[in-house]
Every structure is written in structure tokens, then in C-alpha cells.
Amino acid sequence: MGRGGGVANRFYPRDSVEFGRVLAFSDGLFAIAMTLLVVEVAVPKLVHENDVRELARDLGDLIPNFVGFFLSFAVIGRYWIAHHKLFSLLRGLDLGMIARNLLYLAFVAFLPFPTALLGDYFGNPLAITVYAVVAGLVSGMEVVLLRHSYRAGLLRVRLTTEVLRWGTIASMQPVVLFALSIPVAYWSTLAAVGVWFLAIPCGVFLNRSRPEGGELLEA
């Protein structure tokens, strides 16, 4: 039922069919994106199927693909947890939130492509750049979703400005690291990936400065 009677102000409470459909669609897309990651890890085609050395060599060639799979599985998994956490705080959705959520999911759905690119061309800095840009856009969209839900009054809990600021910084931290990794990639692609893993200690540091109520946004 519309709130205020206008289509632009239409509001769907969390117990509505529409809210459930958006959540189910989102979860399904996350599951598909995570499943598609393994599709890009192709089983080696051997000339001599019983040759152990040939299989070992071909499996060794697939190490970048394995790294890309587990890295992206962890990244998408983290995004799913953050998305789940935010939606658990919503009292409902408006059309603006649904549109922004679709854009967010578009970047999530696209992640298997840069993952495959990373696996096939790990030594190419452009492959690192494409992955960093797409993953950074997903993290940036987290801020967009949070800010819109706050401004539109969609949250069923009260967030202080301190908690909102902390949540924004936490979501922007991967964006900064992905951006920093791009120039590093043109020096060393391995070092660029190492920059991404700085998210772990940075996350620990951020949690130490978490304000009261910040656990609501912690992914």
C-alpha cells in the first residue's frame, strides 16, 4: 500500500510480499554469483589421462584460478553478510531502496567475470584493475544503501550520527584499499592482491573504535 498515496512514495513493510520478494531475489542472486565462480575453474584436459606429472603441472597452472575463486567467494560472502545485516534493520522498503539494491546486485552479479579475468591473467595489471574497480563499486554501493535507508526513514532502529559515520567508514575502507591496489598492480600484481588483504587488520582496527550501537552495522 502506498504511503502518502503517491507512487514515488510507495512503501512496502517488512511483512509484505514485496519485501519478501526483494530479499529472496537478493539472496538468490548472491547464491548464483558464488556458484558461478567455480564454473570458471575448468578441469584440465590431459593428453595422457594417467600421467600424474601432466595433471600436477596443469593443476599448478590453475593456482591463480583457485586463488581467484576463494578470494571472490570470501568477498561475495562478506557482501552477503553485510546485505543481510542491513536488511535485518529495515522496517520496510521504498522504490528508491529497491532501485539502489538492484544496482548493487548488478555489480555483485558481474563479479564472476573479473574473477575469471584474474584467474586467467593474474600477471596482467589491467586484470587486477578491473577486479578492483568492480569490487570497489560493490563496497561503495553499501554506503549508498545505508545512507538512503537512513535518510528515507526505512530503519526500524535508531542510528546515531556516530554509528552512521562509523558504518560509512567501514564500508569505504575496502574501496580505499581497492583503489590503492590499482597503481601497485603496475609494479607487482602479487603486491596489489596483498593490499586487498590489508582489509583484515584494518577491520580489526576499525572494530576497536566502534561506537556504541555500531555492532548493528558490523559485517
Buried (B, 14 or more C-beta within 10 A) or exposed (E): EEEEEEEEEBBBBBEBEBBEEBBEBBBEBBEEBBEBBEEBBEEEEEEEEEEEEBBEEBEEEBEBBEBBBEBBBEBBEBBBEBBBBBBEBBBBBBBBBBEBBEEBBEBBBBBBBBBBBBBEBBEBBEBBBBBBBBBBBBBBBBBBBBBBBBEBEBBEEEBEEEBBEBBBEBBBBBBBBBEBBBEBBEEEBEEBBEBBEBBEEBBEEBEEEBBEBBEBBBB
